[in-house]
Amino acid sequence: MAEEHNEAPDRTEAPDRTEAPDSTAVRVALWRAMHVRVDPPPHVFEDEIGLRLVAPDDGWRQRPDMDPRTTAGFRAAIVARARFVEDLLGRRVDHGVTQYVVLGAGLDTFAQRSPETAARLRIFEIDQPGTQAWKRRRLVELGYGIPDRLRLVPVDFEAGADWWERLIDAGFRPELPAVVVCAGVTQYLSGDATAATLRRLAGLAPGSTLVMTFLLPAELVDDADRPALEATKPQARAAGTPFISFYTPREMLSLARDAGFEDVRHIPGTALADRYFADRTDGLRPSSGEDLLVVTV
């Protein structure tokens, strides 16, 4: 399995028509780039590599979901959570953590944007086979390649594949501490699936950290943000990625404790707004509706 990750795909072969990232992953990549291109500095998070991977047509900024005004809160929330995760990762790497796992990685570009920190890690990106095959091909085409420290782990969740088993096959060492991130995923999973994921992760080695995001029920979302959140639900359904699960902070903390975790924290999305956007004069703030669970093993 390890050798598979060191091999570049044969460029002479026509790409599999099933190779493609899902629409959610593309949207996140474009919103990250929009933050750099539309919002004035200082930028909370800088990532235009995802835009290079997607390579959309020239009219991409005219897409309805790229409207710089109506999507500003979502765009800010996306870059806020990414900044939080990578700030935390940097601190854990300084304390000796050498493994980084991204569940539902989409078009994450940490390995390409932060080569010095990435060189101190073995990075495991888990996602659907079609997304992983497409991303592998694009990284090679753009000249980034697939270094040995980056392991793209394809898992066919719909076929019931065991992601933990595939992760270990890819070289993950469960006896060593890791940072594990599951961002923007739980809303697409059943409560049972999220609970099962937490139970599996409860076996992480001491010194590990888990960050998991979750969507709040509509009644806990700020009044100003609720209409936009409600408007995204039919759009997600139409795209084939319906929102299935919403959690109160108490429910998410209970799921983590029931899975076997003891050191569990809830971090409101508003805390990220205060941390990263407090001094901005342009009014840019993350929309409410997505909070974080942070667990230390």
Stockholm file with secondary structure:
# STOCKHOLM 1.0

chainA/1-297         MAEEHNEAPDRTEAPDRTEAPDSTAVRVALWRAMHVRVDPPPHVFEDEIGLRLVAPDDGWRQRPDMDPRTTAGFRAAIVARARFVEDLLGRRVDHGVTQYVVLGAGLDTFAQRSPETAARLRIFEIDQPGTQAWKRRRLVELGYGIPDRLRLVPVDFEAGADWWERLIDAGFRPELPAVVVCAGVTQYLSGDATAATLRRLAGLAPGSTLVMTFLLPAELVDDADRPALEATKPQARAAGTPFISFYTPREMLSLARDAGFEDVRHIPGTALADRYFADRTDGLRPSSGEDLLVVTV
#=GR chainA/1-297 SS CTGGGGCCCCTTSCCCTTCCCCHHHHHHHHHHHHHHHHSCSSCSCCCCHHHHHHCCCTTGGGSGGGCTTTTHHHHHHHHHHHHHHHHHHHHHHHTTCCEEEEETCTTCCHHHHCHHHHTTSEEEEEECHHHHHHHHHHHHHTTCCCCTTEEEEECCGGGTCCHHHHHHHTTCCTTSCCEEEECSCGGGSCHHHHHHHHHHHTTCCTTCEEEEEEECCGGGSCTTTHHHHHHHHHHHHHTTCCCCCCCCHHHHHHHHHHHTCCEEEEECHHHHHHHHHTTCSSCCCCCSSEEEEEEEC
#=GC SS_cons         CTGGGGCCCCTTSCCCTTCCCCHHHHHHHHHHHHHHHHSCSSCSCCCCHHHHHHCCCTTGGGSGGGCTTTTHHHHHHHHHHHHHHHHHHHHHHHTTCCEEEEETCTTCCHHHHCHHHHTTSEEEEEECHHHHHHHHHHHHHTTCCCCTTEEEEECCGGGTCCHHHHHHHTTCCTTSCCEEEECSCGGGSCHHHHHHHHHHHTTCCTTCEEEEEEECCGGGSCTTTHHHHHHHHHHHHHTTCCCCCCCCHHHHHHHHHHHTCCEEEEECHHHHHHHHHTTCSSCCCCCSSEEEEEEEC
//
